[in-house]
């Protein structure tokens, strides 16, 4: 082939005519010289010296010489260097930071991305919440690691995310975010402008059909009244009156735990009633002095917590729990208080309630209830607990059978206070009465211990002086 090319060049023939297959019309001479060299290198890998000679031979027949070829290679090299330098100084190296899911607790492996608190393009400060993660127990905030502008979200609402998962990208300088937001606004405006004509076209088409086909509707006059009647009095199927909403992680967890409790425990409930006269009098007599000294109101929950502590000390089996073939007796009293929140039921724990006075119990309950309603309560503040108190009376419940909170063995249910006729000293008098219920695990607690436990709560609430004398 090389010999043929030399002869053609010597005769004066053009290299383009010789290499008709390698040269396509419309390609520059510099591109041709490079392609020719590549083709010869592929066909003659051993003859490197011949390739050099051949390049010299074909250059005189082309419109561009060796200098132009060097210019092409130099331009390609300079372009490659420019691309590498652009990547090295891109904003992705130091300007962008990731917002990730924080550690959610030892017993929680993942959560559901509930909602975004900010939108892409919004400015955020350091440690400002940008999203909320729903777990089985609490709602956790995802905060911005640094001040900047949210460039994009890499996860969607409803996704299941684990600790350390990337949620959003934050731009510290805000570069590249504002133009994107402006482009979105422009696109929204552009999309909204052509919508009216489209609607008018849609509206005009049915009219045209109606006008064009009057003869088709004339033979059907008896069928026109039924559509009018159905339009004024629509009869919708049940499916169109229902809304399907996915359960939150907290609601799923509560449902699973309550069902497990029902399947595991041999639950039995015993009832009693409490005369609230003395406790209500104690509260009314000292409520102002109590608030002035301790800065918190005196409620009924502290009285029932102290009564439950006394009852648990008198009946320690109620404070115990079954673990396999063993019984674990707890030498501490941690009272769980059931709190209803807009997102679901949570049960914060009053630690070492047996060592607290009325003021400390009221402060702790108020603090935990506020955190629960605000969604800022932590996992540690709800972990553990040896006995639970549920106060359905604040919602007006007269009587109920509460369900045990696993892995505990019993739960006390409080109810509303109602004035009922009671026989006192042989006379019928009105008294503020409350029904109380104790649901317990009959596998561990017998009816005798359960009745004695509830009777002790009744005695302490009806005569709080017993707490001072320990009788």
ABEGO torsion letter per residue (X at the ends): XAAAAAAAAAAGBBAAAABAAABBBGBBAAAAAAAAAAAAAAABAABAAAAAAAAAAAAAABABBAAAAAAAAAAAAAAAAAAAAAAAABAAAAABBBBBBBBAEAABABBBBABBABBBGBBBBBGBBABBBBBAABBBBBBBABBEBBABBABBBGBBBBBGBBABBBBAAGBGAAAAAAAAAAAAAAAAAAAAAAAAAAAAAAAAAAAABAAAAAAAAAAAAAAAAAAABBBBBAAAABBBBBBBAAAAAAAAAAAAAAAABBBBBBBBBBBAAAAAAAAAAAAAAAAAAAGBBBBAAAAAAAAAAAAAAABAAAABBBBEABBBBBABBBBBBBBBBAAEBBBBBBBGAAABBAAAAAAAAAAAAAAAAAGABBAAAABEEABBBBBAAAAGBABBBBBBBOABABBBBBBBBBBBBBBBGGBBBBBBBBBBBBBBBAAABBAAAAAAAAAAAAAAAABAAAAAAGX
